[in-house]
């Protein structure tokens, strides 16, 4: 099994949801504890280990705070909305030294149509964390932070791009307070953009600089207009001629993959990159340009990867993504303490290390514990908690997680079963909610905190999540086994896991409900069509139900359509075969209670899929619940939208399973 595992600290996914009625006999917490805005979403340790800079969220707005670990004090340094307005955002905070903190501020401005990058203005802000007045300084010359040079107090490397792009060494003490008018004798940025401070220079517009470990060499991603190409170029301060490592022609080809470096990895010529020909940019690769190797290291369920988060040693920490227009952070960890065939039940990610005191900042998360930022010593002992994503919800303290596998057609299919802590005296078993994940290819469920699974568990239900063939995070062979199995063995994997779990004495096999979103919604409807007697209700959200409509969508480019066809095992021209795999055309004998939901602003699964199912069932006189939010996106990410949706989903599941229990008795 691959050791690469992930968790999602989704800034706008953990949303406040209204309180739902708990099943009698269970002391569950309110839904607000499970679906809420997170508190702390990112943190960075001061180089000497004496303080932590964190990013806290409040009603969707980010604020940078500083925690003095010696005095046990915290104060706010910077609020994005108060300082720059609601359309602004910040990049990861970076320590320059033990006094100054760098914040890259991105503000929305008027730009040129179709050129997204021109609609964002960026500037580097510097906050003095030792001054309680917290004056904010800035580099007024447009550009980007290249390296904070933490070993050189008060100094940083900064890039300025143009027809000739350069990197300069700047001194913080020469900068002026941001937004303060300059005097007649004042020079912009202290007059530091001069040849004496110049470190690197190269012809062409450089989009990104990646400094080498010795600060004497750098990789530059530059635009070469003469050759009409984007190039990865190596420079050294003692060598005059740059070396071109890779070149990508500037054409509109959609068929050829172009993995462009985004952040430096551990090796001198190793990088993390994304395929810019992939419109969704959900996959992160690790490339070694000298060895000419490339491997997939992470895939997100969000719309697009914006940036890569790495440690000072260039180890992968996480990614910054866009999900339904909102910025999210997803952390990536490396676990080595899991049993063979299992993932560790606790995610532990070293986010930052101090240069002194032997301290480290660690992120921890479990299936019954939302994320925690912990300060640990050089032996791993916890010194104190620095922040948390959310408090531990009531009803989860003693919840259990079991990992097991079921063999389907010779392939081991892993599954995760979240269970309540214990049964009430009046119950011998609990109902089961099956949560097939979306994707389907490359995405996967982890044994870490999942607010949907956790909410059902706290309300007295078991939650089953299956990493069917095609899922990522297991092995390349497991993912490859999903080719051609979209509506076939992927579904069989889920169903066989359900049958296995139903054998347990603590699971009530007469009360089983499918709840899925995206591909998970497709799987939920398909499984109920094929095995209606085994499932007592279905909740399907943002799903795809007509594969002819999906594969012939004008929103797909040729590469995406080809990948989809390979996954389905049916070509776009095989209309009858696609109809056989589509739930829409197989509802003749539908009898399972159904909750169907979709958002009008869904840009991933066309709402026409749900409209067709809804209208067909209405025409046949089948009574079902239809939920439509004209302003919701694929994930119903807005707090009010998600609150309304999941309130109704829970009530539906609870009502149907209680009704089934009554009829059985």
N, C-alpha and C positions, 0 to 999 in steps of 0.2 A: 504494500500500500504506500502511496506517496505520502511523504511527511508534510507536504505543503498543505496547510489548512488555513481557513479564513474565518473572519467574523465581520459583521457589518455594523459599524457604529454609524448608523444612518441618521444624519442630523434631522431630516424631515420625515423619517419613516416611523420613529418611535413617538407617536402622536397621542394627544389626549383624546380619550374616547369616553362617552357617558357611561355611568354605572349601569350594569346589567343585573338582572335577577339571578341569584345563585340557586343551584339545585338544593332543595330542602335537605338538611342533614350535613351540608358542607359549609364550613366557615371560610368562604372565599373572600378575597379582597375585591374592592371595586375595580372597574375596568380602567379608571384613571391611572392606577398604579402600573398597568401593563402597556398602555398605549399613551405615550406622553412625549413632550419635547424632552430631549436629553439635557443634562446639566453640563458636565465637562466633556468635551469631545476631543481635545488634543492637549498635550503638555510637553514641555521641554525643560530639562534639568540645567541649571546654571553650571558653567564649566567647573566651578569649585565645589559643586554639590550642596551649596548653602541655601539655594532658593529654586523655585519652580515657576516658570511662566506657563499659564494655562489659557485655553480658550473655552469660555463658558457661553452657553446659549440661553437666551431669554426671549420667549415668544418668537423664535426664529431669527433673532438678531444676535450677532457675535460680539463678545467683549473679551478683551485680553486682561487677565489678572496676574498679579505677582504674589506668590506666597513666600514669606520669609520663614524658612524652616527652623532657624535658630530661635526666633521670637514667637513662632506660631501665630503669625499675623498674615492676613491677606488683604490686598487693596486693589482696586480697579485701576488699570493704567490707560485703557483705551476702549471706547465703545464705538463700533463701526457706524451704527445708525446715527448716533448723536453727532459724530464728527463729520461724516461724509454723506449721510442720507441713506434712505432705504434701498437704493439701487446699487449699493457698493458692497464689496466683499474683500476679504483678506486672504493672503496665502499663508502657508505655515510660518509661525513665528520662529526666529533664529537668534540665538545669543551671539553677539559680536565678542563680548568678553564678560567679565563678572559685573559690569555696570550697565552696558548698553544692550538693548534688545531691538532687533530689526523686524519691521512689519511691512510686507509688500501690500500696498493698498491698490485695489482695482476699482475705478469709478466708471460708471456708464456715461458716455458722451455721444454726441451726434457723430455719425460716421458715414462711410460710403456704403450704399446698398450692396448686399451680397458679400461684403467683406467683414465678417464678424469681428475680427481682431481690431479693426479700425474703430469699433464702437466702444472700446474699453481703453481708458487712460490709466496707466500704472505709474506709481511713484513710490520710492522707498522712504519709509518713516523710521526714525530712530528715537526710542524712548529711553530716558535716563531713569533706571529703576531705583537708584539710590536717593534721588531727589523726590520728596513727597509731593512737590508741585507737579511732578511728572511732565515737564516741558517736552514737547514733541518737536524734534528736529527733522529735517528732510534733505534728500538730495534732489535739487530742483531740476537738474539736467535729466531729461528722459533717458531711461535705461533700466538695467536689472542688476540685482545683487548677484555676483559670481561666487564669492566665497567670503565668509565672515572672518577668516583668519583668527580663530579664537586664541591661538598662542601668541598673537601680537596685539596687545591691549589697545583698544581705540582705533584699530585699523581694519579696513575691509577692501575687497576688490570689487570693482563696479564696471559694467560694460556700457559702452555707447556705440550704437550701431548706425550705419549709413553706407554711403558708397565705399567708404573705408571704415571698418569696424575696429574698435580698440578696447582694451581693458586697462583701467587705471587703478592705482593704489591711492585710496583716500583716507584722510584722518578725520575722525568724527568731530573732534574739538574745533575744527575749522568750519563746520557747517552752521547754518543759522536756523532759528526757530521757524517751523513751517507756517506759512501764510503771513508771516510778519514782513511788512514792506522793508526792502533794503535801503540803507542810507546811501548818500551820494558817493561815499568812499568804500562802500561794501562791494565785494566781488561775489558773483554767483558761485555758490558752493566753495567759497574761500579761494577762488581762482586755482583750483586743484587740477583742472582738466588741461594739463600742459605736458609737454614731452618728457620732462623730468620724472613725472609720475606714471608714464606709460610703460606697461608690462608686455602686452601683446598687440600686434597690429596686423590686419589682413585686408586685402581688397575684397569687396562684396559685402552685402548685408548679412550679418550673423544673427540667426534667430536664437541661438543658445550657445553658451560657453560651458564646457565641462572641464574644470581644472584638474590637473594631475596631482598625485599624492605629494609631490615635492614642490608644488606651486611654481615650478619652472617650465612645465609643459602643460598644454591644454588641447582638448579637442574642440573644434568649432563647427557648428552646423550652419553653413553659409549658403547664400543664394549666389550662384555664378551666372550672371546674365549673358556673358559671352558664349558659354557652353550650354545655356538654357538648361541648367541642372542645379539640383540641391546636392551639396557635397558635405561629407564628413571629413574634416581636414585636421591633421595633427601639426601642432606648432611647438617649438621649443625656443626659449629666450636666447639660447646660444647658437641656434641654427637659423639661417636665413630663409631657406626654401621650405614651404609647407608641404607635407606629404598627404595626398588624397587617399583616404582609406576606402571610401565608398561614394558612389555617385548615383543619383536618381534623376532621370530625365523629367523635365516639366511637360508632361503630356496628360491627356485626359483618359489614359488607358485604365479600365476598370478590372481587367482580367489579371494583371500582374501585381503581385503583392509588393508593397513598399513599406517595410518596417523601419520607421524613423526613430532614432534614439531620443529618449525623453530625459533620462537620468543615468548617471554613471553607476555601474555595479562594482563589485569588489576588484576585479582585474583591471589592468591598465587599459586594455582595449575591450572591456566588457561593459555593456549598457543594457538598460531596460528600455523597451521601445513599444510603439503601437503601429498597427498597419493603417496608414492614412487612406488607403483605398477602401477600407471597411467603414462605411458610413456611421455605424454605431460605435466602433472602436471599444469593444467590450473585452478584448483580450490583450494581456500584457505578455511580452516576450522578453527573454534574456538572450542577447546576441554577443558573440565574441567575433569582432571583425577581423582580428588577426588569424584566428583559427577557422573562420568562416563557418561557425556553428550557430544554431538558433533553436530555442526551446520555449514552449509555452509554460509560463510560471503562474499565471493567475487569470481568472475570468470573472467578470462582475455581472450581476443581474441588472445593473443600472444602465442608463442609456449610453453614456460615454465616459471614458477615462479622461480626465483633464490634466492630472499631474501625478507624479510618483513621489512617495515619501520614503526617504532612506535615512539610515543612521549615519553618524559621523564616519563610520567605516564603510559606508555605501551598501550596507545590508538592506534588503527590502523590508520596509515596515508596513506600508499600505499604499492606498491610492486615493486620490481625490476625484470624485465622479459627479456627474449630473444625473439626477433622477427626477423626471417630470418637471424640469426647470429649476429644481432646488439642488444646492450643493450638498454633497454627502462625503463622509470619510469612511473608508473601509480598511481595517487593519489586517495584516497578513502575518501569521506566525509560523515558526518552525518548531514542531513538537517531536521529541524523541522518546518520551516516556510512556507511549501507548503500548498496550499488549499487541502481539501479532494479530493482524486482521482488524484492528480497531484504531479509532482515533482517540487521543487523550480526551478525557472528560473536562479538562481544564485547559483553556488557552492561555499561554504565557508568552507575551511579546516584550522583549527588551527594547524600549523606545529610545532611551538615551543613557549615556554613561558620563560620569564626571571625570575630569582629569586629575582630581584630587579626592581624598577621603574614601576612595573605593566604593562610591555609591552608584546606583543605577535606578532608573525610572522604568517600572514594569507595568504593563497592562495585563489584567487577569479577568477571565470571564468563565462562567460555568452555565450549565443548562438551567439552573435555578438561581443564578446570580448575574444581574446585569454588570456591565464592565466597571472595573475599579482601576484607578491609577495609584500604584504603590511605590513607595521609596524603600529600597532594599540595600543591605550592606554587601560587601564583597563575597559573603558566604551565602547570600540569598535570603537571609533573615529579614523579615519585614520590620522596618523602622517606624513607618507611619503611613496612613492613607492620605493621599494628596487630593483626590477628587473621585467622583463617581459619575457614571452615565445616568443612573437612576437608583433610588432606594430598592431594597429587596421587597417585592410585593408580598402581601399576606397570602398564606396558603402554599407557599413554595419552599419554606424552610427545610422541610423533610421530603420534598418531592424526589422521585427516583428516575434514573435513566438507565435503560438496558440496551446494549448493542448486540445484535445477532445477525446471522445470515440465513438465507434460504437458497437452495440450489435450483436453478431453472435452466433447463436445456444445457446442463453442464457448466453453467456460470454461477459463481457465488454472488448473490445479491445482498449487500449489507442493508440493514434497516435500523432505525432508531425508535425506541419506544419510551416515551415520557409517561410516567405513572404518578398518580397522587401518592402522598406519603403513606396513607393507610385507608382502610375501608371503614365507614361508619358501622355501628353494630347492627343496623337494620339492612345492610347491603352485603351481598356475597360477591358481587362483581360490579364492574363499572362499564359504562358505554364506551365505544371507541370512535374517535374522529380520525379519519385518514386524510393526510395533508400532502398530496402529490405536488412536488415542486415544479416550477416553470422551466423554461429553456427551449426544448428539453436538453439539447446537447451541451455539455461542458459545465452546466450549473449543478449544484449539489447541496444537500443539507449537511449541517455540521452538528456535533453534539453540544454546541454552545447555546447561548441564550437566544431563544426565538419567542418573541412576545405573543404570537398567535398560539403556538403550542403551549406556552406557559399559561396563558389565560384559560384555555380549555382544561388543563391539568388542575389549576387552582379551583376550578369549578366542578371538580369531581369526575372528569372524563380522562381517559387515556388518549394520547396523541401519537399516531404512527406516521413516520416519515421514511420513505423508501428511496434509496439511491439506485434506481433502476439502471439498466444498461444504457450507456450514452451519457450518464452523469460524469462530471469531472471529479477531481479530488481523490480518486481511487487508484487508477492506473491508466496508462494509455490504451491497454488492451480492453479495459472495461469501457472506456469512452468509445473506442472504435467499434465495439460490439453493438452499439446503438445504430450503426448505419443500416438503413433500410427497415428499421424496426419501429418507426414512429407510432403506428396504430396496431402493432403486433406484439412482439415480445416485451416491449417497454411496458405495455399494459399488463401482460401476463406476469411480469416481475412484481408489479404492485399487488395484483390480486393474490398471487401465491404467498406473498408476505402477509397479507390480510388473513388468509386462511390459516396460516401458521400461528398468528397471534390469537386468533379466535379459539384455538385449542386451550389457551391458558385458563385456569379456573378463576382468575381474577378479572377476566374480560367477559362481558356479556355479549356473546356473539349474535344475539337477537337485536341488538341496538348498535348499528354501525352506520355512520354518516360520512360521505365524501365531501370535503371542502377544498376547492382548488382554484387557483388563479392562473391566467394565461394558458400555457400548455397544461398546467394542473387542472384547469377547468375542462379542457378537451378530454383529459384522462378521466375526470370524474363522470362526465356524461357517457363516455364510451364504455367505462366499466359497468355503469348501471344498465346500459343497453345490453351488454353481453351477459351480465350476471345479476340481473335485477333482484333476484331472491336473496342475495347476500347483502344488499345495501338498502337501508330504510329511508334515506333521504340524500339529496345532493344540493350543494351550494356551489354555483359556478360563476366565477367573477372574471371579466375581461378575457373571455376565452375565444378560441377559433374553432368553428364548428362546420365550416364548409371549405374543404381543402382545395376545391377548384377555385374558389374566390381567393384563397390565400396564395396559392402558387402562381396565379396569373395577375397578382396585384401589380399595379404600375409603380408602386413605391419600392419594389425590389429591383436592384440592378442585376446584370447577368450573373455575376459571381454569387450573389446571395441566392438567386433562384436555383442555380446549379447545386449549391450546398443543401438547399431545402429538398430538392429532388432526390439527392443521394440519401438524405436522412429518411425520407418517406419510402424510398424504394420504388417510386412510381413517377413516370415522367409527366410533364404538364399537359401532354396531349392525351394521356390515358384517362379520359373523363369518367368512364364507368368505374375504373379501379379507385379513383379518388373519391367517388361517391360512396363506394363500399366502406371506405375508411372514415367517412364524414358522419358525425352524429346527426347532422341535419336531415340526412336522407334515410335515417334508420330509426325514426321515432314513431313508427306505426303502432307499436304495442306499448308505448311508454306509459308507466303507471306509478313511478316513484315520485314522491313529493319533491318539488324542485323550487329552488330559489335562484333566479337568474339575474345577474347584475352587469352593468357596463357603464362606462363613462363616455360622454359625447366628445371629449377632447383627447381620446385615446389615439396616439400616433403609432402604436405598436400592433395592437389587434383592432382591426377595423370594427366599429360598433355594428356594422351591417351584419356581422356574424350572429350577434345576439338578437338583433331585430328579426332576423329570419326565423330563428328558433322560437322566439316569442310569438310572432304572428302565426306560425304553423300550429303551435299548440293551442292558441286562441281559436283558430279556425276549426280545430278538432274538438273544441269544448273542454279541453283539459284545464283544470284549475291549478294554477301555479302562481308563485310570487315573482313579479317583474319589477326590478329596481333599476331606474335610470337616472343618472345625474348628468345633466347637459354640460356641466363645467368641470367634470372630473377627468383626470388623465388615466393612464394605464394602471397605476398603483393606488389611485384614490389618495394622493399624498397630502392634500390639504387637511388640516386638523378637523374642520367641521365636516368635510366630506367623509373622511375615514371614520369619524365618530358615528355618523349616521349609518354608514354602510355596515360596520361591524356590530353595531347594536342590533340591527335587524338580522344579520347572519346568526348571531348567537341565539336570539329569541327563536328564530326558525329551527335551528338544530335542537335546542332545548325542548321546544314544544313537540317536535316530531318524535324524538326519542322517548319523551315521557309518555306520549300517546301510544307508542309501540310497547312500552313497558306495561301500560294499563291493559292493552288488548291481549298481551301474552298472559298476564295474570288472569 
